[in-house]
Amino acid sequence: MALAVITVLPGIAEAKKISFLRDAEIENTIRAYSTPLFLAAGLEPSAINIYIVNDNTLNAFVAGGQKLFLNSGLLMQSKSPGQIIGVIAHETGHIAGGHLSQIRDAMRNSSARSILMMVLGSIAIIGGQSDVGTAVIAGGQQTGVRSFLQYSRTQEGAADAAGVRFLDSTEQSAEGLLGFFNLLGDQELLSATRQDPYYRSHPLTRQRIEALKAHIARSEYSDKPANPEFVVMYERMVAKLKAFLDPPARTLRAYKKNPDSMVSRYARAIAYYRRPDLDKAIPLVDSLIADYPADPYFNELKGQMLFENGRAPEAIPFYEKAVLLKPDSALLRRGLAQVQIELGDNAYLQPAIDNLAVAIAQDRTDIFSWNQLAIAYGRQGEIGKSALALAEVSMLRNKHEEAKFHAGKAERMFPEGSPEWLQAQDIISAIDSAKADKK
């Protein structure tokens, strides 16, 4: 589904609710921006997990090994793709430089949820809300770790130097990173509680700005314009985020100019769908599909509009077209599978299972896909396979006793030595090892 919001923290005291955003198009855009930089840094792009945090403040950070977190606020408040790319280049510098290595190693096996809870607590403490911060950190089972995202000035300078080197290696201008620094320029005038988290955890100094300006003055790529494809991807991403996250009326006002442009139609189609007013939304998305027939995300959007308004049979062809156009997208595959399962027609169960298998092969940590797989197998009468999928769901939720129950059930239903039996054994062994480590 386009722009699914996945809550990871129901709320602790005064701490705000936090969640991840999942969207095939936005994740594809961030991957397109990031991959050249990761390669320039000598990193394996597929080993780096990227998470979009549903938070309107400016923030980005790396933690828990090779996990990159970007706030929706950073994406929406940025002024160009170069600013986002510059931030990613800087954060890649932290990864490549091994900064915060002790904390990173301690958190290597932590879930993104736990890391995000720690971040929220750390930011609250830096901002002077120590009671809230400590509560959130304790909730993340990382009691006593405070301000762990604060980098030293030396590390910040090193990450800047590495980042601009990666930008040069990929023949991109560092002007975007300087533009982002300018966005942070007024932060020092604000009280700590009002400063954006990025400013508090990444101290911005005059030396850093001067060093960046010096690099821009001598780099042969400083005047190079942004990749036109990246610009279009950026405009679409920002329009989509605003259309899904801002009130529809605000989106309709913001995008009333150039009503025939692709980005305006895209934003307004989403805004009308959210009202909901399909009589206005569907003609807009139909016009986009007609003008851009090879675009998977416009087809996905129409499928979502229909599916979420009780018209699942009509939605199927649009999800199928989206997957046909981009078969390697795990999120598009799981979206199609969800609709296939919801139809209640057994003929669609095996295609749904096949789509979920592709999605899970790309991301074994996706709870939603495993849960959908359990449902599909259960409706097929494959109780053992359904139990295995439920065991994976429970493992990902850190419900070990529940996971062991489901895995034990599956183990008894498959021949010893079969792939399913071995999968159940692996889950049980992992739980037993975790228990032994705690003793």
Buried (B, 14 or more C-beta within 10 A) or exposed (E): BBBBEBEBBEEBEEBEEBBBBBBBBBBBBBBBBBBBBBBBBEBEBEEBBBBBBBBBBBBBBBBBBBBBBBBBBBBBBBBBBBBBBBBBBBBBBBBBBEBBEEBBEBBEEBBBBBBBBBBBBBBBBBBEBEEBBBBBBBBBEBEEBBEBBBBEEEBBBBBBBBBBBBBBBBEBBBBBBBBBBEBBEEBEEEEEEEBBBBBBBBBBEEEBBEBBEEBBEEBEBBEEEBBEEBBBBBBBBBBBBBBBBBEBEEBBEBBEEEEEEBBBBBBBBBBBBBEEEBEBBBEBBBBBBEEBEEBBBBBBBBBBBBBBBEEBEBBBEBBBBBBEBBEEBBBBBBBBBBBBBBBEEEEBBEBBBBBBEBBBEBEEEBBBBBBBBBBBBBBBEBEBBBBBBBBBBBBBEEBBEBBBBBBBBBBEBBEEEEEBBEBBBEBBEBBEEEEEEEE
